[in-house]
């Protein structure tokens, strides 16, 4: 009896000691990150048959287990991935919003200042000081565009750097998880759970979930397979895979990521990985690219519009106005709009020529050669168009989309091979390469080349306007008369002739139009140096009475007509298919970024709330509660003391028995 009592007391003492040790360990690790509360699993020992009865023999601790809820833990890791993704988007878009508020605001201010200077020239076209100020403002405008796009480039570099750092850390985690799996596989013969190893593994999975979405599968031996993103295996048992960052192809600034195992490499879609890594890819390739393309398109539109306007007027020296900004179709810009992947095997070089800036979109395109024809694909909105065989078009090798017209032509030379493809970004580098090329204020074309004077005998409200001047210097040499009359009811006939040699001498141009319509006339026909538009019901008094207009040289130092034309371009709707002015385009782009930043903040707040709930649920099960542990400490202390008392009682009984037999 005393021996049985002694064994029960010793087992209780040992169990209470292990319970105390486990409780103490929980209390000591209350602030240890990733620690899961442990519990000593205590069971009763098998009883002995004595006198026909089972007599208990005490207790034992079967195992020290983690208090762990797999469901709540996986919910926490998923919420962690979503939170990291939302937080990074919030941070990046907030930064981009601030950049657009400052850099975009600077562009607006400099654009307004430039047009104010042009308006001042319109008031006093001969003032050299005002012309110098206009060039200075043009320089500020182009520099502001350069600075803004340079900031975007710096953001791209920062994102790429963070992608590289995260990829390196994920590779390190992969090796650590594989090592833990190996250690756990080798410890299968050891009874009990490797709680510290399990906690370490969960801690690594938690960290990994902040970088990417994580899914795990565990076999019967406790060895995990870890997958990231949409099911890409990162750790297969004891085999780790690594992430490798590669230079972008064809765009070197768009670094890509791939999964590496030995000599095998598989490209990954970074935007689908989730977590902060996926957010970086998505922000760089979508949000940052979109605003960068919008700014490029705006810079292109401003350069093209002002350069074209300059070219239709005359400067103080009576010469055709030179470009104020970099020509949008320089060789460098045309070639930079086409990116050729390294996989191309043909000998084709390509470039893109801008034909109409009002039609240029921010879409991205791809041209593929199938061995017979080139086909254009719109990668942004979908749709495709056959561009014809190599060397087609006019001039040879020029392919212009028409359905729809995107405002550009794809120009190829050389010999392509089947499978060759080209990425087209029509607005690429327009802001980065925008420079003020005009250096002399006298070269600002403030004067118009020709002017229209209506006869004092005209009685109708019809008009003739100069719509385009292609060669202002040549236009000055023309002194022409335009007369119009109602040749038949509802039909108006016109003729354009040299004022010094009126009909019956040959006319420069003639034709007719119906009431309510208009007529655009090239002067001269075939190779016009300027164009006019005849509008309205131009009928004089009496039958076949003619309304007459004269067009002649208008150049003069005090002529500011063309400066007014240039100033009016501020209100022209040029971008987005002719729907927005320059200021409206920039305001829209800024507003879109602001709306995205605001939405990202709301998403981040929601993700934070969901993560907090998931974390608290998991901690309610696995976290250390000091109040509970303090109560357990007292309970197991009392159990230890009681077990000690059992042993003391057993000793007393044993001593009594020994004394009785002496």
Secondary structure, 3 states (H helix, E strand, C coil): CHHHHHHHHHHHHHHHHHHHHHHHHHHHCCCCCCCCCEEEEEEECCCEEECCEEECCCEEEEEEEECCCHHHHHHHHHHHHHHHHHHHHHHHHHHHHHHHHHHHHHHHHHHHHHHHHHHHHHHCCCCHHHHHHHHHHHHHHHHHHHHHHHHHHHHHHHHHHHHHHHHHHHHHHHHHHHHHHHHHHHCCCCCCCCHHHHHHHHHHHHHHHHHCCEEEEECCCCCEEEEECCCEEEEECCEECEEEEECCCCCCCCCEEEEEECCEEEEECHHHCCHHHHHHHHHHHHHHHHHHHHHHHHHHHHHHHHHHHHHCCECCCCCECCCCECCCCCHHHHHHCEEECCCCCCCCEEEEEECCHHHCCCCCEEEEECCCCEEEEECCCCCEEEEECCCCCCCCCEEECCCCCCCEEEEEECCCCCCCEEEECCCCCCCCCCCECCCCHHHCCCECCEEEEECCCCCCCCEEEEEEECCHHHHCCCCEEEEEEEEECCEEEEEEEECCCCCCCCCCEEEEEECCCEEEEEECCCCCCEEEEEECCCCCCCCCCCEEEEEEECCCCCCCHHHHHHHHHHHCCCHHHHCECHHHHHHHHHHHHHHHHHHHHHHHHHHHHHHHHHHHHHHHHHCCCHHHHHHHHHHHHHHHHHHHHHHHHHHHHHHHHHHHHC
